[in-house]
């Protein structure tokens, strides 16, 4: 059954909003993927702070031609049965999950996408997936900040523990 013009305009506006809100968007072809596998991918991406939407190419083209100006570069990938993964938070963790899923399910083919108004290819998505996640980077920063303090504390404790060991050695020497 054909959708009304009002429904199509609402869908186009929703797609524009998603493109504008997302920090990155990656297009994947999903022809031949079963519905339960697609639901599994949605759940995995949702846990990574991403969203997967199956959209029609014509609606996507109209959306990027409208207000979704920062996603215009994605137009080259709008061919075939596509799904768009919108990355709202940590782009690296979303790219890792999408790439991992596409390796496990060969029917999901990552075509490319857009990141900060710049077109990215599959190689760029792989490079994003190799980056550490936001949590890993924060842990490294905290470790770097704490390291000098930990070293100073070790030196200070070393002086007092050395004094205690020296006194204990003198006590043992006098006792024997």
N, C-alpha and C positions, 0 to 999 in steps of 0.2 A: 504494500500500500504506500502510495506516494506521501511524502511529508508536506505539510502546508508551508507557505512562504514564511509565516510567523514562526513556526517551529524551526525552520532552517536558519532564520535570522537569529533566533535565540541560541541555537547551537554554534553559529559562527561567532556570536558575541562571547560565548563561553570559551571557545577555543582561543580567541584573541586575548581574553583575560588570563587564561592559563599561560600563553606564550609570554605575555608581559610580566606576569608574576614570577615565572621560572628564571633561574639564573642560567640554566642551560636546557636544551631540548635535543633529544636524540631520536632519530627515525629508524625503526626496524621493520623489516618485512617479516610477516608471520604466516605466510601461506602454508596450509597443511598442518598447522598447530592445532591441537585439540583444545576445546574450551577449558577443560580442567587444568591443562598446562598453562594456558593464558591466565587463569585465575591464580595459579601458583606464582607466576611471574609478577602479577599485580601485588600479591601479598608480600613477596620478597622485596619489591621496590618500595612498597608502603613502609616497611620496617626501616628502610634506608632513607626515608624522608622524601620519596619520589612518588610520582603518580604515572600510571600507564593508561592511555586512552587510545582506543581504536577509532579512527576518524576517516571520513571520506576525503579523498584527495581534493575534490572540488571545493568542499567546505574549508579545508586547510588553506588552499590557495587564496580563497576570498578573505580568510582571516588574516593571512600575512600580507595581503594587499591592502588591508584596512588599517586599523590602529596598531597592530602588532608589528610595528616597523623594525624592532630590533631582531626579529626572526625572519626577515625576508630572504636571507641566504639559504634557508632550509628548503626553498622551493624546488631545487634541483633533485631532491630526494623523494619527492611526492609522486611516486610511480608504483603501481601494484597495490596489494593489500598491505597497508601500513598501520603501525601503531606508533604513537609518539610517547616517549618517556620524558616527563617534565621533572627536572631536578630542582627542587626548591631549597634544599639545605646544602649538605656536603656533596659536592659534585663528584669527588673521588670515590666515595663509598657507593654512590648510585651507579657510577660507571663500572665499578668492580662487580657489583651484583648483576648488572645487565650483561656484562661480558661473560661472567661465569655461567649464567643461564644459557647464553647463546652457544657456549661450548658444549654444555650438557644436552641441549636440544638444537640439533643442526638445522632445523627448519626455521629457526629464528635467525635472521641475517641482519646484522647492524649495517645500515647504509651510511650514516653520517648524521650530522646535526649542526647545531649552532651554540656557541658559547661566547657570551659578551659581544654580540653582534658580529661574530666572526664564524665563518663556515669551518666546521671540523669534519675530518674524515674518520674512517675506522681506525687508522693508525693513531690519530689524535685521541680517540676514545680509549685506545689501549694505553697510551701514555698517561691519560688521566687516571686510569685504573691502577697504574703502577705507583701513583703518588700515595703517600701515607694519608690515613683518614684524619679528620679534624681532631679526634680524641688522641690519636697517636702524636700529632704535632703539639698539642697542648701538654701532653705528658713529657715530651722532650724539652719543651720550654721550662716546665716546672723543674725537671731534673737539672737543667743547666743553671737555673736560678739557685737551687738548693746546694749544688756541688761545692761552691766555695765555703759556705757555712758549715757543711758537713766536714770538710777538710780541717777548718779551724777548730771545730769541736773535737776532732780526733787528736789534734796536736795538744790542745788544752788538757784533754783526758789523759793523754800519754804522759804528760809531766807528773800529774798526781798519781797515776798508777805506777809509774816508775819509782816515785818516792815511796809508795807503800811496799813495793817489791824489795827495795833496798833496805827498808826498816825490817821487813820480815827476814831477809837474808842475814842481817846483823843479829837479830834475835836468835835465829837458828844456829849461828856460829857461836854465840855466847852460851847457848844451851848445851852444846856438845863439847 
